[in-house]
Amino acid sequence: MAASRPHDLDPFSDHAAVQDEREAIAESTLAVGRNATLTLGTDTVIVLDEGLRKATGFNCFGLWPQRTTSTRSIPYFNVLWAEIVKDDLTIRYAKPESKSADSPVHVAYINYTLDSSAYTQERASRWVHRLLDRAYGQSRRNKRIKLLINPFGGAGKASKLYTREIEPIFAAARCEVDVEHTTHAGHAVEICERLDINAYDVVASASGDGLPHECINGLAKKPNAAEALRKVAIVQLPCGSGNAMSWNLNGTGECSTAALCIVKGVRTPLDLVSVTQGDKRTISFLSQSLGIVAESDLGTENLRWMGGTRFTFGFLVRLLGKTVYPCEIAMKTAIDDKQEIRRHYARQMVRREQENPLLQSELDGPLDTSTNLGLPPLQYGTINDPLPTDAGWTPLTPYPTLGNFYCGNMTMMAADMPFFPASLPSDGLLDLVTIDGDIGRMKSIGLLLSVPKGTFFDKDCVNTYKVQAVRVIPRYGPGVEDAQHLQHKKKTGYFSVDGEKMPFEPFQLEVHRGLGTVLSRHVGRYEAIGPKGWQDIEVGRANS
């Protein structure tokens, strides 16, 4: 009698599971030639092909042999499309042009001729189906994109950037793209107000942050604004100066890489903010600022040729000038302690890792049509109403030496500027920063340098809050009695909403949780993560 193999004697051996595993391995590998195979790995497609063999070192007069390689790995995230036409299998993917984290990408492909037998064709078809499932995951394939190009934004290169860097990515991914150029300020508002929301999945802006702002406000003008803002995702292809939307959601300022991120982007809920001034209501997705930040942006319009550097230049000039912006501020505060903000951020990050599928189902499930589908009513009224007396509202408090008021719902204002690292896309809270304008020049310089380092949040002179609503009344000129600051009195100033100039007059902000929809690489968080060490807060402490 033949001796039994060791695993036959193991009473705990699961032969069926072993067989299933072997079959899965076999199904994941596709032979595409006598010396070539394609394998579905954990995170990549592994190409093993003797025809790829090339030198990777150098030969010093034959003293050291050159190393050779016959494999390459293509991350699933970079796979744009795969198909079999007749007997040819083609995989198109986005290939980085360098090893840097923010490298541009271009379309590349691999192609193999398959055996024409029915068995091979059927097996290859199953393999391609599995590849596309892994390549797209939760993301929708063949996105229908309304693409708006602002030919005047930034350095005026959006049209060329679209043709050279963006269009090839969308074409390779089999997206349906309807392109339209904007011709005047507010044109995107008009386009999105009359947009057929059943015809498109995405509205993309090849521009700076101005066009996404217009797109959101255009959808907000629809009678079914809530439905439109939920159904159509707003995205940005970075062609402007700041490109904050792309940096926050995609982690890149490169057009081609942002196009890849949109192709693979996952629908994500985004908090939006109502800004009321007089009888007007504006919707904001990024920031609302007065003082140094607003003037660093709007006050440097004549320096657009400097690109994103103009923000730093304007910020430095105003910090060193010790300019102050007296205001009265009242707020509906949720969290006013920095350590508690850290814990809130950590708790939310843990929760979002666990609830990722739930966030998706909220967006893709049916909308409650029994309620008004327009914009949500203002819970705290407008700037024209008496100050709410609800619990949590502070009284109007004078800030006679205010240097900066910045409120926002994204982390980064521009590249390398993580102004508020505790921001989350949909926690229903705004992030508020105030800075005293009378802090001394050396401290001002240190404050500026702390922004790209990610240590800005921890500075003593930086006051941070998580709020649900804010009321601000500028007091430039009348109301400032401190003679030390009389030289800083101003009759006018800058109030910025998403980088757009708004009337310099009192305003009120109110956040609406998850009212908007965007595409992002990771549901529930921005690509610009919090300061070093925030992610290391123990889960037990975060949940306490």
C-alpha positions in Angstrom: 0.0 0.0 0.0 1.3 3.4 -0.9 2.2 5.6 2.1 -0.3 8.4 2.8 0.9 11.9 2.3 1.4 13.9 5.5 -1.6 16.3 4.9 -3.9 13.2 4.4 -3.2 12.3 8.0 -4.0 15.8 9.3 -7.6 15.7 10.6 -7.7 19.5 10.5 -6.7 19.8 6.8 -9.4 21.5 4.7 -8.9 19.9 1.3 -11.8 21.8 -0.3 -10.3 25.1 0.8 -6.9 24.2 -0.5 -8.5 23.2 -3.8 -10.4 26.5 -3.9 -7.2 28.4 -3.3 -5.4 26.6 -6.1 -8.3 27.3 -8.5 -8.3 31.0 -7.5 -4.5 31.2 -8.1 -5.0 29.6 -11.5 -7.8 31.9 -12.4 -5.8 35.0 -11.4 -3.0 34.1 -13.9 -3.5 34.4 -17.6 -1.0 33.0 -20.1 -0.7 35.4 -23.0 2.2 33.8 -24.9 4.7 31.1 -24.7 6.9 33.2 -22.4 4.4 35.7 -20.9 1.8 35.7 -18.1 -0.4 38.3 -16.5 -1.3 37.8 -12.8 -3.8 39.6 -10.6 -1.8 40.4 -7.5 -3.0 42.0 -4.2 -2.6 45.6 -5.4 -1.1 45.3 -8.9 -1.2 43.5 -12.2 2.1 41.6 -12.5 3.4 41.3 -16.0 6.0 38.5 -16.5 7.4 38.6 -20.0 10.8 37.6 -21.2 10.3 40.1 -24.0 10.5 42.9 -21.4 14.0 41.9 -20.3 16.2 44.9 -20.3 19.4 46.1 -18.6 18.9 47.9 -15.2 22.6 48.5 -14.3 25.8 49.4 -16.2 28.5 47.2 -17.5 32.0 48.4 -16.4 34.0 46.9 -19.3 32.4 43.6 -18.6 33.7 43.4 -15.0 30.3 43.6 -13.5 27.4 41.8 -15.2 24.3 43.9 -15.8 21.1 42.9 -13.9 18.0 42.2 -16.0 14.3 42.2 -15.3 11.4 40.6 -17.1 8.6 41.8 -14.8 6.7 45.0 -14.3 3.9 45.8 -11.9 0.9 48.1 -12.7 -1.1 49.3 -9.7 -4.8 48.7 -10.1 -5.3 52.4 -9.4 -3.4 53.2 -12.6 -5.3 50.8 -14.8 -7.6 52.8 -17.0 -9.2 50.1 -19.2 -8.8 46.6 -20.5 -10.5 44.9 -23.4 -10.3 42.1 -25.9 -10.9 43.0 -29.6 -10.8 39.9 -31.8 -7.7 38.1 -30.5 -5.9 41.1 -29.0 -5.9 41.9 -25.3 -5.0 45.5 -24.5 -4.5 47.1 -21.1 -4.3 50.9 -21.0 -2.8 52.5 -17.9 -1.5 55.8 -16.5 2.3 55.6 -16.3 4.1 58.0 -14.0 6.8 60.1 -15.7 9.1 60.0 -12.7 9.3 58.4 -9.2 8.2 61.5 -7.4 4.9 61.3 -5.4 3.3 64.1 -7.5 4.6 63.0 -10.9 2.5 63.7 -14.0 1.2 60.6 -15.8 0.7 59.6 -19.4 -1.3 56.9 -21.1 0.7 53.7 -21.9 -0.5 50.2 -22.9 0.5 46.6 -23.1 -0.9 44.4 -25.9 -0.9 40.6 -26.4 -2.4 38.4 -29.1 -4.3 35.5 -27.6 -4.9 32.0 -28.7 -8.1 32.0 -30.8 -9.5 28.9 -29.1 -12.9 29.3 -27.4 -11.5 28.1 -24.1 -8.7 30.8 -24.1 -11.1 33.5 -25.2 -13.6 32.7 -22.4 -11.0 32.5 -19.8 -9.4 35.7 -20.9 -12.8 37.5 -20.8 -13.3 36.4 -17.2 -9.8 37.6 -16.3 -10.4 41.0 -17.9 -13.7 41.3 -16.0 -11.9 40.6 -12.7 -9.2 43.1 -13.5 -11.7 45.9 -14.1 -13.5 45.0 -10.9 -10.3 45.4 -9.0 -9.2 48.5 -10.9 -12.4 50.4 -10.2 -13.7 49.0 -6.9 -16.4 51.4 -5.6 -15.7 53.9 -8.4 -18.1 54.1 -11.3 -16.7 53.2 -14.7 -17.3 55.1 -17.9 -18.2 58.3 -16.1 -20.3 60.9 -17.9 -18.5 64.2 -17.5 -19.6 67.7 -18.2 -16.2 69.5 -18.5 -15.9 73.2 -18.3 -12.7 75.0 -19.3 -11.9 78.5 -18.1 -9.5 79.8 -20.8 -8.7 82.9 -18.8 -8.0 81.4 -15.3 -4.6 81.0 -13.8 -1.9 81.6 -16.4 -4.5 81.1 -19.2 -3.2 77.7 -20.2 -6.2 75.6 -19.3 -7.2 74.7 -22.9 -3.7 73.5 -23.8 -3.4 71.5 -20.5 -6.7 69.8 -21.3 -5.7 68.8 -24.8 -2.2 67.6 -23.8 -2.6 66.1 -20.3 -6.3 65.5 -19.4 -8.2 64.4 -22.6 -5.9 61.4 -23.2 -6.6 60.0 -19.7 -10.4 60.4 -20.0 -10.4 58.9 -23.5 -8.3 55.8 -22.4 -10.7 55.3 -19.5 -13.7 55.3 -21.9 -15.3 58.3 -20.2 -18.0 60.3 -22.0 -16.9 63.9 -22.0 -18.9 67.0 -23.1 -16.6 70.0 -23.2 -17.7 73.6 -23.0 -15.6 76.8 -22.6 -16.7 79.5 -20.3 -16.8 83.0 -21.8 -17.6 85.3 -18.9 -17.7 85.5 -15.1 -20.8 83.6 -13.8 -21.0 81.5 -17.0 -20.5 78.2 -15.1 -23.4 79.3 -12.8 -25.7 79.6 -15.8 -24.5 76.3 -17.3 -25.1 74.3 -14.1 -28.4 76.0 -13.3 -29.8 74.5 -16.5 -27.8 71.3 -16.4 -29.7 68.0 -17.0 -28.6 66.2 -13.8 -29.7 62.8 -15.2 -27.3 63.2 -18.2 -24.1 63.6 -16.2 -22.3 62.0 -13.2 -19.7 64.6 -12.9 -19.1 68.3 -13.5 -15.4 68.9 -13.9 -13.7 72.3 -14.0 -10.4 72.8 -15.8 -9.6 75.9 -13.8 -8.7 77.3 -10.4 -11.2 77.2 -7.5 -13.4 79.8 -9.0 -15.2 77.5 -11.4 -16.1 74.8 -8.8 -17.6 77.6 -6.7 -19.7 78.7 -9.6 -20.8 75.2 -10.4 -22.0 74.5 -6.9 -23.9 77.8 -6.8 -25.4 77.0 -10.2 -26.8 73.6 -9.0 -27.9 75.4 -5.8 -30.2 77.7 -7.9 -32.2 74.7 -9.2 -35.7 74.1 -7.7 -34.4 70.6 -6.8 -31.0 71.9 -5.5 -30.6 69.2 -2.8 -31.1 66.5 -5.3 -28.8 68.1 -7.9 -26.0 68.7 -5.4 -26.2 65.1 -4.2 -26.5 63.5 -7.7 -23.8 65.4 -9.6 -20.2 65.3 -8.2 -18.2 68.5 -8.6 -14.5 68.1 -9.3 -11.5 70.2 -10.3 -8.7 69.7 -12.8 -6.0 72.0 -11.4 -5.3 74.8 -14.0 -5.4 77.8 -11.7 -3.3 79.4 -9.0 -4.5 77.8 -5.8 -6.2 74.6 -6.9 -7.3 73.8 -3.3 -10.1 71.4 -4.3 -7.7 69.2 -6.2 -5.0 69.3 -3.5 -7.5 68.4 -0.8 -9.4 65.6 -2.6 -6.7 64.3 -5.0 -3.5 65.2 -3.3 -2.0 66.7 -6.5 -1.7 69.9 -8.5 -0.8 68.0 -11.7 -3.6 68.0 -14.3 -2.9 64.5 -15.6 -2.7 62.9 -12.2 -5.9 64.7 -11.1 -7.6 63.3 -14.3 -6.6 59.8 -13.1 -8.0 60.6 -9.7 -11.3 61.7 -11.2 -11.5 58.5 -13.3 -11.0 56.4 -10.1 -12.7 58.9 -7.8 -15.2 57.6 -5.3 -18.4 59.6 -4.6 -17.9 61.4 -1.3 -20.3 63.7 0.7 -19.0 67.2 1.3 -20.2 69.8 3.8 -21.3 73.1 2.2 -21.7 76.4 3.9 -24.4 79.1 3.4 -23.1 82.6 3.5 -25.7 85.3 4.0 -25.2 89.0 3.4 -28.2 91.3 3.1 -30.8 89.3 1.2 -28.3 87.2 -0.7 -27.4 83.6 0.1 -24.2 82.1 -1.4 -23.0 78.5 -1.1 -19.3 77.9 -0.2 -17.2 74.7 -0.5 -13.8 75.9 0.6 -13.3 78.9 2.8 -14.6 82.2 4.1 -12.0 84.6 5.2 -11.4 88.2 6.2 -8.1 89.8 7.0 -4.7 88.5 6.2 -5.8 85.4 4.2 -8.4 87.3 2.2 -6.1 90.1 1.4 -3.2 87.7 0.5 -5.5 86.3 -2.2 -7.7 89.1 -3.4 -5.2 91.8 -2.7 -2.6 90.1 -5.0 -4.7 89.7 -8.1 -2.1 91.8 -10.0 0.5 89.2 -9.1 -1.1 86.2 -10.8 2.0 85.7 -12.9 3.7 84.5 -9.6 1.3 81.5 -9.4 0.7 80.1 -5.9 3.7 82.1 -4.6 1.6 85.2 -4.6 -0.4 83.9 -1.6 2.8 83.5 0.4 4.1 87.0 -0.6 0.8 88.7 0.3 0.6 86.8 3.6 4.2 87.9 4.5 3.6 91.5 3.6 0.6 91.8 5.8 2.0 89.9 8.7 5.1 92.0 8.8 3.0 95.1 8.5 1.1 94.1 11.6 -2.2 95.0 9.9 -5.3 94.5 12.1 -8.9 94.0 11.1 -11.2 94.9 14.0 -14.4 92.8 14.1 -17.2 91.6 16.4 -17.7 87.9 16.2 -20.4 85.5 17.6 -20.3 81.8 17.0 -22.2 78.6 17.6 -19.3 76.6 19.1 -19.1 72.8 19.1 -15.4 72.4 20.2 -13.1 75.2 21.5 -10.2 73.2 22.9 -7.3 72.1 20.7 -6.8 68.8 22.4 -10.5 68.0 22.1 -10.3 68.9 18.4 -7.4 66.4 18.1 -9.5 63.7 19.7 -12.5 64.6 17.6 -10.4 64.2 14.5 -9.0 60.8 15.6 -12.5 59.5 16.5 -13.8 60.5 13.2 -11.0 58.9 11.3 -11.5 55.6 13.1 -15.3 55.8 12.5 -14.8 56.6 8.8 -12.6 53.5 8.3 -15.4 51.4 9.7 -18.3 53.2 7.9 -16.9 53.6 4.4 -19.6 51.5 2.8 -22.3 53.3 4.7 -21.1 56.7 3.4 -21.4 55.3 -0.1 -24.9 53.9 0.5 -26.1 57.3 1.8 -25.1 58.9 -1.5 -26.3 56.2 -3.8 -29.5 55.4 -2.0 -32.9 57.0 -2.7 -33.4 60.6 -1.8 -36.4 61.4 0.5 -38.7 63.2 -1.9 -41.3 63.8 0.9 -39.3 66.9 2.0 -38.4 70.1 0.1 -35.8 69.3 -2.5 -34.5 72.8 -2.6 -31.7 74.1 -0.4 -32.1 73.3 3.3 -33.7 76.0 5.5 -31.3 78.1 7.6 -31.5 76.8 11.1 -30.0 80.0 12.6 -31.5 82.6 10.2 -29.6 85.2 8.2 -27.4 88.1 9.1 -30.6 90.3 9.1 -32.1 88.3 12.0 -31.5 88.8 15.7 -28.6 86.8 17.0 -29.8 83.3 18.0 -30.0 82.6 21.7 -29.6 78.8 21.4 -27.2 77.1 23.7 -23.7 77.2 22.4 -23.9 80.7 20.8 -21.4 83.1 22.2 -22.5 86.8 22.4 -21.0 89.3 19.9 -17.4 89.8 21.2 -15.1 92.6 20.1 -11.8 91.6 18.5 -10.1 95.0 18.1 -6.7 93.6 17.0 -7.8 90.7 14.9 -5.1 89.9 12.3 -6.9 87.0 10.5 -10.4 85.4 10.4 -10.4 82.2 8.5 -13.3 79.7 8.4 -13.3 76.7 6.1 -14.2 73.1 5.5 -11.0 71.9 3.7 -7.5 71.5 5.0 -5.4 73.2 2.4 -5.7 76.6 0.8 -3.1 75.8 -1.8 -0.1 73.5 -2.3 1.9 73.1 1.0 -0.5 75.2 2.9 -2.3 72.9 5.5 -4.0 75.9 7.2 -6.4 73.8 9.2 -5.3 70.1 9.5 -8.3 69.0 11.5 -10.7 69.5 8.6 -13.0 66.6 7.6 -15.2 66.5 4.5 -18.5 65.8 6.3 -18.4 66.1 10.1 -21.0 69.0 10.0 -18.5 71.4 11.5 -16.6 74.4 10.2 -13.0 75.0 11.2 -12.4 78.5 12.5 -9.0 80.2 13.0 -8.4 83.6 14.4 -5.0 85.3 14.9 -4.1 88.4 16.8 -2.6 90.9 14.4 -0.4 92.5 17.1 2.1 89.6 17.7 5.4 91.0 16.7 7.4 90.6 13.5 9.6 87.7 14.5 6.6 85.7 15.7 4.8 86.6 12.4 7.7 85.1 10.4 7.6 82.0 12.5 3.9 81.7 12.0 4.3 81.9 8.2 7.0 79.3 8.2 4.9 77.0 10.4 2.2 76.6 7.7 4.0 74.3 5.3 5.6 72.4 8.3 2.1 71.5 9.6 2.8 73.1 13.0 0.6 76.1 12.5 -2.2 74.6 14.5 -0.1 74.3 17.7 1.0 78.0 17.8 -0.1 79.8 21.0 -1.3 82.9 19.0 -3.5 80.7 16.8 -7.0 80.3 18.2 -8.9 77.3 16.7 -12.6 76.2 17.0 -15.0 73.7 15.5 -18.2 75.7 14.9 -21.7 75.2 13.4 -22.4 78.8 12.6 -20.6 82.2 12.8 -21.7 85.8 12.6 -19.1 88.5 11.8 -19.5 92.3 11.8 -16.4 94.2 10.6 -15.6 97.4 12.6 -13.1 99.1 10.3 -13.1 102.8 11.1 -15.9 103.5 13.6 -15.7 101.5 16.8 -11.9 101.2 17.1 -10.9 103.5 20.0 -7.5 102.1 20.8 -5.1 104.9 19.6 -2.3 102.4 19.1 -4.2 101.0 16.1 -5.7 104.1 14.6 -3.2 104.0 11.7 -4.7 100.6 10.7 -8.3 101.9 10.4 -9.8 101.1 7.0 -13.1 102.0 5.5 -13.0 99.0 3.2 -11.4 95.6 3.0 -11.6 92.2 1.5 -14.0 89.4 2.3 -13.3 86.2 0.4 -15.6 83.2 -0.2 -13.8 80.4 -2.0 -11.3 83.0 -3.3 -14.1 85.1 -4.8 -14.5 88.7 -3.7 -17.7 89.4 -1.8 -19.1 92.7 -0.4 -17.2 93.9 2.6 -20.1 94.0 5.0 -21.5 91.8 7.9 -22.0 88.1 7.1 -23.3 84.9 8.7 -22.2 81.4 8.0 -24.0 78.1 8.6 -22.8 74.6 7.7 -24.9 71.9 6.0 -23.6 68.4 6.6 -23.0 66.4 3.5 -25.1 68.7 1.2 -22.6 68.5 -1.7 -20.9 65.6 -3.5 -17.4 65.3 -4.8 -15.0 62.6 -6.0 -12.1 61.7 -3.8 -9.4 59.0 -3.4 -10.5 58.2 0.1 -14.1 58.6 1.4 -14.3 60.6 4.6 -10.9 62.2 4.7 -8.7 64.7 2.8 -5.4 63.7 1.2 -3.7 66.4 3.3 -3.6 64.6 6.7 -3.4 66.2 10.1 -0.1 67.1 11.9 2.5 64.4 12.6 1.4 62.3 15.5 -2.4 62.9 15.1 -2.8 59.5 13.4 -0.9 57.8 16.3 -3.6 58.7 18.9 -4.6 55.4 20.4 -8.0 54.1 19.2 -9.1 53.6 22.8 -8.3 57.2 23.6 -10.0 58.3 20.4 -13.2 56.5 21.3 -13.2 57.7 24.9 
